[in-house]
């Protein structure tokens, strides 16, 4: 064991169930702990989403921010 704790893919217990962390619709899960003052929220499927659109998945993988670029003229 490496000293880290792996969260379940989806601890969701309500109906209908939220999309799992591995689903393309993972960001549609309900917020269970919002911290807008810190710029992040924990979703029901154990995904942490950040204001910059980055994500931390339950297995420790990181999804880089994917905010669209602003168009400048």
C-alpha positions as CSV (number, residue, x, y, z in Angstrom):
1,X,0.0,0.0,0.0
2,X,1.4,3.4,-0.9
3,X,-0.4,5.5,1.7
4,X,-3.0,7.0,-0.5
5,X,-6.8,6.4,-0.3
6,X,-8.7,5.7,-3.4
7,X,-12.2,7.1,-3.4
8,X,-15.1,5.0,-5.0
9,X,-15.9,5.8,-8.6
10,X,-19.4,7.0,-7.6
11,X,-20.6,7.1,-4.0
12,X,-23.9,8.5,-5.4
13,X,-26.9,7.1,-3.5
14,X,-29.8,9.2,-4.9
15,X,-32.1,8.5,-7.8
16,X,-31.4,9.0,-10.7
17,X,-27.7,8.2,-10.1
18,X,-25.2,10.8,-11.1
19,X,-22.8,9.9,-14.0
20,X,-19.8,8.0,-12.9
21,X,-16.4,9.7,-12.8
22,X,-15.4,7.7,-16.0
23,X,-18.5,9.0,-17.9
24,X,-18.2,11.7,-20.5
25,X,-20.9,13.5,-18.6
26,X,-19.1,13.3,-15.2
27,X,-19.3,17.1,-14.7
28,X,-23.1,16.8,-14.6
29,X,-23.0,15.1,-11.2
30,X,-24.4,17.0,-8.2
31,X,-22.1,19.2,-6.0
32,X,-21.8,17.7,-2.5
33,X,-19.2,20.2,-1.2
34,X,-18.8,23.5,-2.9
35,X,-15.9,25.8,-2.0
36,X,-16.2,28.7,-4.5
37,X,-14.0,30.9,-2.3
38,X,-11.2,28.4,-2.9
39,X,-12.2,27.7,-6.6
40,X,-13.2,24.0,-6.4
41,X,-16.2,21.7,-5.8
42,X,-16.5,18.0,-4.9
43,X,-19.1,16.2,-7.0
44,X,-21.2,13.3,-6.0
45,X,-19.1,11.0,-8.2
46,X,-15.9,11.9,-6.3
47,X,-14.6,14.2,-9.0
48,X,-13.1,17.5,-7.9
49,X,-13.8,20.3,-10.4
50,X,-11.9,23.5,-10.4
51,X,-13.0,27.0,-11.6
52,X,-10.4,26.9,-14.3
53,X,-12.3,23.8,-15.7
54,X,-9.6,21.4,-14.6
55,X,-10.5,18.2,-12.8
56,X,-9.1,15.7,-10.4
57,X,-10.5,12.2,-10.8
58,X,-11.0,9.7,-8.0
59,X,-8.2,7.6,-9.2
60,X,-5.7,10.5,-9.0
61,X,-5.6,11.3,-12.7
62,X,-5.7,15.0,-13.6
63,X,-7.7,16.5,-16.4
64,X,-6.1,19.7,-17.6
65,X,-8.2,22.8,-17.8
66,X,-10.3,22.8,-21.0
67,X,-11.8,26.3,-21.0
68,X,-12.2,27.6,-24.6
69,X,-9.7,30.2,-25.6
70,X,-11.0,33.8,-25.9
71,X,-11.1,35.1,-29.4
72,X,-9.1,38.3,-29.9
73,X,-9.3,40.6,-32.8
